[in-house]
Amino acid sequence: MIAVVALQVFARAFLEKAPPWTEEASRICFLYLIAFGIGPAIRDKKLVRLELLNSYLSPKANHILQFCIQIFITALALILTYQSYKFVSTGIYETSPALGIQMSFLFASMLLLSASTLVFTLEALAKQLRPNPQ
């Protein structure tokens, strides 16, 4: 992604015109960057979250709230994974205008994102269900 964007910036600054494919390629790279990054971000709890409610809850109530949130996210990821699988198949007969690649490749980033979210939220649920040694 860095190389494509750098080429685009260089071409706009120093060439007569930038290659038309660089904008599309940078968009695809950005989508896959997000898709590959969401799972580890969920695992490492690096996503944005609101801690205000947690400070008012007891540890047990907080644990229940976090479990309910994980169940909700898992259900949403399951629905998105199923729907994005169907979405990928719609792009088989389409090609991107500038790069000429199948749009199903681009749509597959959504499948990767939702499947990754599903896997890592299931992992988080499994950790929450394990008994805590106290």
C-alpha positions in Angstrom: 0.0 0.0 0.0 2.8 2.4 0.9 4.5 1.8 -2.5 1.3 2.3 -4.4 0.5 5.6 -2.6 4.1 6.8 -2.9 4.0 6.1 -6.6 0.7 8.0 -6.9 2.1 11.0 -4.9 5.3 11.0 -7.0 3.4 10.8 -10.3 1.0 13.7 -9.3 3.9 15.9 -8.3 6.5 15.1 -11.0 4.8 13.5 -14.0 2.2 14.8 -16.4 -0.5 12.4 -15.0 -0.7 9.7 -12.4 -1.3 6.1 -13.5 -5.1 5.5 -13.2 -4.7 2.2 -11.5 -3.0 3.6 -8.4 -6.2 4.9 -6.8 -8.0 1.6 -7.2 -5.0 -0.4 -6.0 -4.6 1.7 -2.9 -8.3 1.3 -2.1 -8.0 -2.5 -2.4 -4.8 -2.5 -0.3 -6.6 -0.4 2.4 -9.5 -2.8 2.5 -7.3 -5.8 2.9 -5.2 -4.0 5.5 -8.3 -3.5 7.6 -9.5 -7.1 7.0 -6.2 -8.6 8.1 -5.9 -6.2 11.1 -9.3 -6.7 12.7 -8.7 -10.1 14.1 -5.5 -9.4 16.0 -7.1 -6.1 17.2 -10.0 -8.0 18.7 -7.6 -10.5 20.3 -5.4 -7.9 21.8 -8.4 -5.7 22.8 -7.1 -2.7 20.8 -10.4 -1.5 19.4 -12.0 1.6 20.7 -14.3 0.9 23.7 -16.1 3.0 26.3 -14.9 2.3 29.8 -17.4 4.6 31.6 -20.0 2.0 32.3 -17.4 -0.5 33.4 -16.3 1.7 36.3 -19.8 1.7 37.8 -20.4 -2.1 37.6 -19.3 -4.8 40.0 -16.7 -7.2 38.6 -19.3 -9.9 38.2 -21.8 -7.5 36.4 -18.9 -6.3 34.2 -18.0 -9.9 33.3 -21.7 -10.5 32.3 -21.8 -7.3 30.2 -18.6 -8.3 28.4 -19.9 -11.7 27.8 -23.1 -10.3 26.3 -21.2 -8.0 24.1 -19.1 -10.9 22.8 -22.2 -12.9 22.1 -23.7 -10.0 20.2 -20.5 -9.4 18.1 -20.2 -13.1 17.4 -23.8 -13.3 16.2 -23.2 -10.3 14.0 -20.0 -11.7 12.6 -21.7 -15.0 11.9 -24.4 -13.2 9.9 -21.8 -11.0 8.1 -19.7 -14.1 7.2 -22.6 -15.8 5.6 -23.8 -12.7 3.8 -20.3 -11.8 2.6 -19.8 -15.3 1.3 -22.8 -14.7 -0.9 -21.5 -11.3 -1.8 -18.2 -12.6 -3.1 -20.0 -14.8 -5.6 -21.7 -11.7 -7.1 -18.4 -10.3 -8.2 -17.3 -13.3 -10.3 -18.5 -11.8 -13.6 -17.5 -8.2 -12.9 -14.1 -6.7 -13.3 -12.6 -3.6 -11.8 -12.3 -0.7 -14.2 -8.7 0.2 -13.8 -7.0 -3.0 -12.7 -9.2 -5.5 -14.6 -9.3 -8.0 -11.8 -12.3 -9.9 -10.7 -14.5 -7.9 -8.2 -14.9 -11.1 -6.2 -11.2 -10.6 -5.1 -12.2 -7.1 -3.8 -15.4 -8.4 -2.2 -13.4 -11.2 -0.5 -11.9 -8.6 1.8 -15.3 -8.4 3.5 -15.4 -12.2 3.8 -12.0 -12.1 5.4 -12.9 -9.3 7.7 -16.1 -11.0 8.9 -14.6 -14.5 9.2 -11.6 -13.1 11.1 -14.0 -11.2 13.5 -15.9 -14.4 14.0 -12.8 -16.5 14.8 -11.4 -14.0 17.2 -14.6 -13.3 19.0 -15.2 -17.0 19.4 -11.7 -17.2 21.0 -12.6 -14.3 23.3 -15.8 -16.1 24.3 -13.9 -19.3 25.0 -11.5 -17.4 27.3 -14.4 -15.8 29.2 -16.0 -19.2 29.7 -12.9 -20.8 31.2 -13.0 -20.8 35.0 -10.9 -18.1 36.5 -8.3 -19.4 39.0 -8.7 -17.3 42.1 
